Amino acid sequence: MTQFEYISESLAEMNPEALLADGLEEALIGFTLNHHLSPVAVYDYALCIRVLVDRDSMSEEEADEYLSFNTLGAYVGQNGPIYVSLPGRTLEKTLGPVGPDDVENSNLKGDQP
């Protein structure tokens, strides 16, 4: 099972109405947990940019502009995903190749790093 499959299946169990961002599977890093709102998908913004740079041959600036207008600027309702910017994480600092990791090799099972 890939990281994307694990996260998306877990999210679907908690919130069947949760929306995922098409084509950005590699950037899905988790889901929200809140007692007041339904869980939604969480994407790493730097990984979203990297996906567009690698897959669509966009420059970093083009990818940022595209995501800003077409993704961040699109309201899809309360079950839409959120995008996080992690301090110090940039396109140059994303680790390893973009691609879904096996759950067996990640911390998704609660293994210690």
C-alpha positions as CSV (number, residue, x, y, z in Angstrom):
1,M,0.0,0.0,0.0
2,T,1.4,3.4,-0.9
3,Q,1.4,6.4,1.3
4,F,-1.3,8.0,-0.9
5,E,-3.5,5.0,-0.6
6,Y,-3.1,4.7,3.1
7,I,-3.8,8.4,3.7
8,S,-6.7,8.6,1.3
9,E,-8.4,5.4,2.5
10,S,-8.0,6.5,6.2
11,L,-9.5,9.9,5.3
12,A,-12.4,8.4,3.4
13,E,-13.3,6.3,6.5
14,M,-13.4,9.5,8.6
15,N,-15.0,11.8,6.0
16,P,-16.4,10.2,2.9
17,E,-17.1,13.8,1.5
18,A,-13.4,14.8,1.7
19,L,-12.0,16.0,-1.6
20,L,-8.6,15.2,-3.0
21,A,-6.5,17.3,-5.4
22,D,-6.3,15.6,-8.8
23,G,-2.8,15.0,-10.0
24,L,-1.1,15.9,-6.7
25,E,-1.1,12.5,-5.1
26,E,2.6,12.7,-4.4
27,A,2.1,15.8,-2.3
28,L,-0.6,14.4,0.0
29,I,1.0,14.3,3.4
30,G,-1.9,13.7,5.8
31,F,-5.3,15.0,7.0
32,T,-6.5,17.3,9.6
33,L,-7.7,16.3,13.0
34,N,-10.2,18.5,14.8
35,H,-13.1,18.0,17.1
36,H,-15.1,20.8,15.5
37,L,-14.7,20.2,11.8
38,S,-14.6,17.1,9.5
39,P,-11.1,15.9,8.5
40,V,-9.8,17.1,5.2
41,A,-6.8,16.3,3.1
42,V,-3.5,18.1,3.7
43,Y,-0.9,18.8,0.9
44,D,2.6,20.0,1.2
45,Y,2.7,23.1,-1.0
46,A,6.4,22.7,-1.9
47,L,5.7,19.2,-3.0
48,C,2.8,20.4,-5.1
49,I,5.2,22.8,-6.9
50,R,7.7,20.0,-7.3
51,V,5.1,17.8,-8.9
52,L,4.2,20.5,-11.5
53,V,7.9,21.2,-12.2
54,D,8.8,17.6,-12.7
55,R,5.6,16.4,-14.4
56,D,4.6,19.4,-16.4
57,S,8.0,21.0,-17.0
58,M,6.9,24.2,-15.4
59,S,9.4,26.6,-13.8
60,E,9.0,27.0,-10.1
61,E,7.5,30.5,-10.7
62,E,5.0,29.1,-13.2
63,A,4.0,26.3,-10.8
64,D,3.5,28.7,-7.9
65,E,1.4,31.0,-10.1
66,Y,-0.7,28.1,-11.4
67,L,-1.3,26.7,-7.9
68,S,-2.1,30.1,-6.5
69,F,-4.7,30.8,-9.1
70,N,-6.2,27.4,-9.9
71,T,-5.8,25.6,-6.5
72,L,-5.5,28.0,-3.6
73,G,-7.9,30.5,-5.2
74,A,-10.6,27.9,-5.9
75,Y,-13.1,27.4,-3.1
76,V,-14.5,23.9,-3.3
77,G,-16.4,23.8,0.0
78,Q,-15.7,22.8,3.5
79,N,-14.5,19.4,2.5
80,G,-11.8,20.7,0.2
81,P,-8.1,20.1,0.9
82,I,-5.8,22.5,2.6
83,Y,-2.2,23.3,1.7
84,V,0.6,23.8,4.1
85,S,3.8,25.6,3.8
86,L,6.4,24.1,6.1
87,P,9.0,26.6,7.4
88,G,12.3,26.1,5.7
89,R,10.9,23.6,3.1
90,T,11.5,24.8,-0.4
91,L,11.6,23.0,-3.8
92,E,15.4,22.6,-3.3
93,K,15.0,21.1,0.2
94,T,12.3,18.5,-0.6
95,L,14.0,15.2,0.2
96,G,14.2,12.3,-2.4
97,P,12.4,11.8,-5.6
98,V,8.7,12.7,-5.8
99,G,6.6,9.6,-5.6
100,P,4.4,7.6,-3.2
101,D,6.3,5.9,-0.5
102,D,5.4,2.5,0.8
103,V,3.7,2.6,4.1
104,E,6.1,-0.1,5.2
105,N,9.0,2.4,4.8
106,S,7.4,5.5,6.3
107,N,6.3,6.7,9.7
108,L,2.6,6.3,8.9
109,K,2.5,3.1,11.0
110,G,3.8,5.0,14.0
111,D,7.4,3.7,13.6
112,Q,10.0,5.9,15.0
113,P,12.2,7.8,12.5
